Amino acid sequence: MFQKIKKCLKWLGILLITMIIMVTIAFTVSPWPSAYVIGRMFNGPVKITDKEVFRQAKKNVTVKSDVRYESTTKNNTLDIYTPKKETKPVTTLIWVHGGGYVGGDKSGLREFATKLVNDTHVAVVSINYQTAPSAVYPSQVRQVNDVIKFLKMTPMYQQKLNLSRIMFGGDSAGAQIALQYATIQTNASYAKEMAMPAELESGQIKGTISYCGPLDLQQVDKQQPKSLFMRWFINTVAWSELGDRNWRKSYTLQQASLVKQITSQFPPTYITDGNAYSFQEQGLAFEKRLQQLHVPVTSLFFNHDEKEVTHEYQFNYQTSLAQKCYDETRHFVMHYQ
């Protein structure tokens, strides 16, 4: 009896070791397993953080959900938030959700979009896109272009949306995607390099907003984070999005680093980021370049604060810092719309 138990334990040990080896290999040779794990982290339900304000705001906002826009890629849906009392087309903010390029959903912007539309009387179009690694760079940027084309070709939405007055914004990876699209629209040589002719005139873009966006991606190659989690996270999302295991040496990493690509034609910009587990140094570099180009820029950073302000802090409206960020965003939108 003892020999049988010993034999079973031996085989169980071999099986366990084999499984560990196989899992390790799977995570090493492909970004898919890690991307799946990270995607699940971003794909959970998003809670309303200030329920009373949201309840009051949504009385004044019309929402058209899950509108399908024409695209050759998947997950091509969007939500349109418009102010009920406006009878004429209003300035339109196109928002790209975050999620490390591998996850996230447009529904996560429900509270922010509802508040902003109620308070500023702009429209917000919150878009979905096919995430990495099933769609690699620059697929997501092209989907933003698909959204613009769709809205321009659909008269029923032009009754509510003033497409001659557009803003672009996003959070986390979505900020990089949104601002890269704005860069293409305002830099002719960059548009040519991207093989993506400008769909808008630079004068149509009234502003951009970056919430915790990785706007200078080349920094991830030069600055190694101390956190093992952040190293794993960055390696996974970069490999997934750029489609190259050797992404650090990839030309597309440089191409997607926006600090080098923007010009003086870039629109006024609002930038914010936390000082922990985020991309503050990239935001600061972007701000500095905008200042050098004499582009109006408003920012909210916490680089000198002792208190940790984490990634995507701006959507928890129970905190004073998120409220401050929202107030500054609201003023920015109202000023430049």
KARAFEN-V358089 format. One record per helix or strand of 2 or more residues. SS is the DSSP state (A for helix, B for strand). FROM is the first residue (numbers start at 1). TO is the last residue. If there is no record, write none. Layout:
ss->SS from->FROM to->TO
ss->SS from->FROM to->TO
//
This chain:
ss->A from->2 to->29
ss->A from->32 to->42
ss->A from->51 to->60
ss->B from->61 to->68
ss->B from->77 to->83
ss->B from->90 to->96
ss->A from->106 to->120
ss->B from->123 to->127
ss->A from->139 to->152
ss->A from->155 to->158
ss->B from->161 to->171
ss->A from->173 to->186
ss->A from->188 to->193
ss->A from->202 to->204
ss->B from->205 to->211
ss->A from->219 to->222
ss->A from->228 to->242
ss->A from->247 to->249
ss->A from->251 to->255
ss->A from->258 to->260
ss->B from->269 to->272
ss->A from->280 to->292
ss->B from->297 to->300
ss->A from->313 to->315
ss->A from->320 to->336
//
